[in-house]
Amino acid sequence: MSRTVVITGASSGIGRATAREFAGRGDRLVLAARSPATLAEVRDECRAAGAAVLGVPMDVGTPGALADLADAAAAEFDGIDAWVHTAAVMAYGRFDEVPSEVFEQVVRTDLLAAAEVARVALGRFRAASAGTLILTGSVLGHITAPYMSGYVAAKWGLQGLTRTLQQEARETPGIRICLINPGSVDTPVYRQAANYLGRTGRPPPPITTPERVARAIVHCADRPRREVSVGRLNLFFRFGFTVLPGVYDVLVGPLMRLAGLSNQPIGPHEGIVFAPNPTGEAVRGGWLPDLPQVIRALGTATAAAGSAVRRRRR
Ligand SMILES: NC(=O)c1ccc[n+]([C@@H]2O[C@H](COP(=O)([O-])OP(=O)(O)OC[C@H]3O[C@@H](n4cnc5c(N)ncnc54)[C@H](OP(=O)(O)O)[C@@H]3O)[C@@H](O)[C@H]2O)c1
């Protein structure tokens, strides 16, 4: 049976891949993000896949905007079955070198707006005695890494908030709350981040695809689970962080500088923390090789090598 699904943060990365995944299932979609142009692109992609879609440009931090979004969803599709919240921003830099207003806006967007999503969604679900809320955390809600203090603080907060909501939701059967915790995902978030470090961020390997996280989210909407980890080394990192904290703390800085930051120099900037950058939005971030392109290149190289061998034999 088709559902009405609200996705906040639908214009890029995991949210956009999730919109496509739900659209392919014939679900009705209410898509939200700040950039109207990119949101219209995603709306058209999902409509082309056969889904009924309402696109609502909005900022999750604007007071009242999430309640208005829920009202718009209810007016268009008569209720909300699931709400997937993926909107987030990041800022790189040593804690004391990130401007306090940037740090606070990261926490406002990544934690307080998620709390407001939960408040609005749970209110609607309680009235209907049913609904699934899917929040997006991170492996960084269980471990820490330097130069991402605002993001890490928000994701740890979201972890605690979600567990609390899950405990409260035990009193309301029919309402389910899930937390998706990805590791490194190939999305634009790393280049869209604010930066006060002088070096651009990048996803440390192993990197997974936003489509894989999207499938985990849709699976959660089908069969809700308390927490879903997506990333091959997530459990390994959590084990090291918890069981060997001294060793973890010695290694995490050098590993972050080696694998989590590129050598590309960059001046201080606010990224998308306060305003969107539509030109930087896409499903993928370009950190993983484009497989069809690699196959084509391998084919061309093999053909060239074959003809070189044949020429030498003549
Ligand atoms: N990529 C990873 O490696 C990774 C790993 C672990 C967890 N995650 C989590 O996965 C989720 C999605 O991240 P992503 O990598 O897909 O990021 P992304 O590609 O940068 O997408 C972020 C989305 O959030 C929206 N957004 C940001 N601020 C907003 C605001 N104030 N109001 C409304 N929408 C807003 C953006 O659109 P506008 O800018 O147009 O508003 C965009 O649609 C986040 O919660 C992130 O923390 C990602």
The ligand as an SDF file (V2000), in Angstrom:
LIG
                    3D

 48 52  0  0  0  0  0  0  0  0999 V2000
   27.5250   12.1220    3.8780 N   0  0  0  0  0  0  0  0  0  0  0  0
   28.0020   11.4420    4.9120 C   0  0  0  0  0  0  0  0  0  0  0  0
   29.1310   10.9080    4.8910 O   0  0  0  0  0  0  0  0  0  0  0  0
   27.1560   11.2790    6.1530 C   0  0  0  0  0  0  0  0  0  0  0  0
   27.6290   10.4230    7.1560 C   0  0  0  0  0  0  0  0  0  0  0  0
   26.8740   10.2650    8.3120 C   0  0  0  0  0  0  0  0  0  0  0  0
   25.6670   10.9290    8.4620 C   0  0  0  0  0  0  0  0  0  0  0  0
   25.2320   11.7660    7.4730 N   0  0  0  0  0  0  0  0  0  0  0  0
   23.9660   12.4510    7.6940 C   0  0  0  0  0  0  0  0  0  0  0  0
   23.0940   12.2220    6.5990 O   0  0  0  0  0  0  0  0  0  0  0  0
   22.2000   13.3290    6.4550 C   0  0  0  0  0  0  0  0  0  0  0  0
   22.2230   13.8190    5.0260 C   0  0  0  0  0  0  0  0  0  0  0  0
   23.5370   14.2870    4.7320 O   0  0  0  0  0  0  0  0  0  0  0  0
   24.0840   14.3800    3.2370 P   0  0  0  0  0  0  0  0  0  0  0  0
   25.4630   13.8700    3.2630 O   0  0  0  0  0  0  0  0  0  0  0  0
   23.0890   13.8150    2.2990 O   0  0  0  0  0  0  0  0  0  0  0  0
   24.1750   15.9910    3.0900 O   0  0  0  0  0  0  0  0  0  0  0  0
   23.8930   16.9660    1.8440 P   0  0  0  0  0  0  0  0  0  0  0  0
   24.1310   16.2890    0.5520 O   0  0  0  0  0  0  0  0  0  0  0  0
   24.6620   18.2130    2.1510 O   0  0  0  0  0  0  0  0  0  0  0  0
   22.3290   17.2700    1.9850 O   0  0  0  0  0  0  0  0  0  0  0  0
   21.8420   18.0090    3.0790 C   0  0  0  0  0  0  0  0  0  0  0  0
   20.4010   18.3750    2.7980 C   0  0  0  0  0  0  0  0  0  0  0  0
   19.9080   19.1410    3.9160 O   0  0  0  0  0  0  0  0  0  0  0  0
   19.2820   20.3350    3.4340 C   0  0  0  0  0  0  0  0  0  0  0  0
   19.3850   21.3690    4.4520 N   0  0  0  0  0  0  0  0  0  0  0  0
   20.4880   21.8430    5.0710 C   0  0  0  0  0  0  0  0  0  0  0  0
   20.1640   22.8150    5.9270 N   0  0  0  0  0  0  0  0  0  0  0  0
   18.8160   22.9650    5.8480 C   0  0  0  0  0  0  0  0  0  0  0  0
   17.8800   23.8210    6.4890 C   0  0  0  0  0  0  0  0  0  0  0  0
   18.2650   24.7400    7.3930 N   0  0  0  0  0  0  0  0  0  0  0  0
   16.5690   23.7120    6.1560 N   0  0  0  0  0  0  0  0  0  0  0  0
   16.1560   22.7950    5.2440 C   0  0  0  0  0  0  0  0  0  0  0  0
   17.0010   21.9420    4.6180 N   0  0  0  0  0  0  0  0  0  0  0  0
   18.3090   22.0410    4.9160 C   0  0  0  0  0  0  0  0  0  0  0  0
   20.0620   20.6600    2.1560 C   0  0  0  0  0  0  0  0  0  0  0  0
   19.3460   21.4840    1.2510 O   0  0  0  0  0  0  0  0  0  0  0  0
   19.4320   23.1030    1.2410 P   0  0  0  0  0  0  0  0  0  0  0  0
   20.8550   23.4620    1.5180 O   0  0  0  0  0  0  0  0  0  0  0  0
   18.9440   23.4880   -0.1250 O   0  0  0  0  0  0  0  0  0  0  0  0
   18.5150   23.5420    2.3360 O   0  0  0  0  0  0  0  0  0  0  0  0
   20.2200   19.2500    1.5750 C   0  0  0  0  0  0  0  0  0  0  0  0
   19.0320   18.8920    0.9030 O   0  0  0  0  0  0  0  0  0  0  0  0
   22.6690   14.3670    7.4850 C   0  0  0  0  0  0  0  0  0  0  0  0
   21.9000   14.2410    8.6470 O   0  0  0  0  0  0  0  0  0  0  0  0
   24.0930   13.9670    7.7690 C   0  0  0  0  0  0  0  0  0  0  0  0
   24.5150   14.3790    9.0420 O   0  0  0  0  0  0  0  0  0  0  0  0
   25.9330   11.9550    6.3080 C   0  0  0  0  0  0  0  0  0  0  0  0
  1  2  1  0
  2  3  2  0
  2  4  1  0
  4  5  1  0
  4 48  2  0
  5  6  2  0
  6  7  1  0
  7  8  2  0
  8  9  1  0
  8 48  1  0
  9 10  1  0
  9 46  1  0
 10 11  1  0
 11 12  1  0
 11 44  1  0
 12 13  1  0
 13 14  1  0
 14 15  2  0
 14 16  1  0
 14 17  1  0
 17 18  1  0
 18 19  2  0
 18 20  1  0
 18 21  1  0
 21 22  1  0
 22 23  1  0
 23 24  1  0
 23 42  1  0
 24 25  1  0
 25 26  1  0
 25 36  1  0
 26 27  1  0
 26 35  1  0
 27 28  2  0
 28 29  1  0
 29 30  1  0
 29 35  2  0
 30 31  1  0
 30 32  2  0
 32 33  1  0
 33 34  2  0
 34 35  1  0
 36 37  1  0
 36 42  1  0
 37 38  1  0
 38 39  2  0
 38 40  1  0
 38 41  1  0
 42 43  1  0
 44 45  1  0
 44 46  1  0
 46 47  1  0
M  CHG  2   8   1  16  -1
M  END
$$$$
